[in-house]
C-alpha cells in the first residue's frame, strides 16, 4: 500500500457511490451569483435584505486577505517567515487551512500506469496547500508536462476536495537510440526509460527518428503476414528504409519504396524454398528483379570448396 504524507487522503475515482466526474451540475444558482439576477428580479431587489445582496464569500475573502497581510507582515518583521514556510507552507495557505479551506482529499481518476504518488509529486501537491489558493491552471500545466500524461483536468470541490482527471499516453513501442532504450507513445513521444519488464512484448524499433516512424514499422509487421511472429525488430536506416531483424539473427533489407511488396516476396521465398532456414546472414530485397543473399562464413567456405571441385567447362577441359 502506498503511503502518503499526513494531512489529506488520496483516492481513485470510483464508478459507484459518487457522482461521475462528467455528470452535469445544475448551473442556475452559480449563474445568479456570478452574473446577477435578471432585470425583472432587479426591480424587486429593493425589498431584499442587505445580507442577501452581499456576495456569499465576500466576508471570508476579506477576512483571509486581512489576516494574511497581518501575519505576513509580522513574520517578515520578525525574520521568521522562512522557518514558518518550511513548517506550515505559505502564510495565505496556512490561513485558508485555519478557516476550513485546507486540502484534505485528492481524488485521481484515469490512471493505469502512473501511481498516485507520482501524480502528487508531479503536481507539487502537499498537505501544506489550501484549496482556496490553489491555481488549477498552473497545476494542470505541470501535470501535462509529464510525458506519460496526454491531458489533465483539475477542479475544486469546496471546502476540501481536489479532483484530478488524467488521460495517459499508451505505451506503443520500445525505441533504441544511442544504446539506450525508451518506451514511446504512438506519436513518438518518449514516455520513460525502459525499466519495466511488462513492456518487453512491445514492438522494437531502432535508430535515429525510428520513434516517429513506429507506425510505419507496425504496418510492415502486418504486411509480413505469417512471418510477423518471426520479426524481432526494425532498424530505420538513414531515415528512409527499414532493415528487419529476424528471430534467427538474419537481416532482411527492405527498399524505401514498395517495402510491403518486398515482404510479400519474402513470404513466397519462405514458402517455396525455406530461405529463412538456410545459412544466410542477410537477404537484400531492395531490387525488385532479384534477391541478393549474404552467406554465413561457414556457408561461404563450403560454397567456395564446392566450386573448386566442380569441373570447369572450356577448351582443353573434359566435360
Buried (B, 14 or more C-beta within 10 A) or exposed (E): EEEBEEEBEBBEBEEEEEEEBEEEEEEEEEEEEEEEBEEEEEEEEEEEEEEEEEEEEEEBEEEBEEBBEEBBEEBEEEEEBEEBBEEBBBBBBBBBBBBBBBBBBBBBBBBEBBEBEBBBEBBEBBBBBBBBBBEBEEBBEBBBEBBBBBEBBBEBEEEBBBBBBBEBBEBBBBBBBEEEBBBBBEEBBBBBEBEEEEBEEBBBBBBEBBBBBBEBBBEBBEBBEEBEEBBEBBBBBEEEBBBBBBEEEBBBBBBEEBBEEBBBBBBEBBEEEEBBEBBBBBBBBBEEEEBEBBBBEEBEEEEEEEEEEEEEEEEEEEE
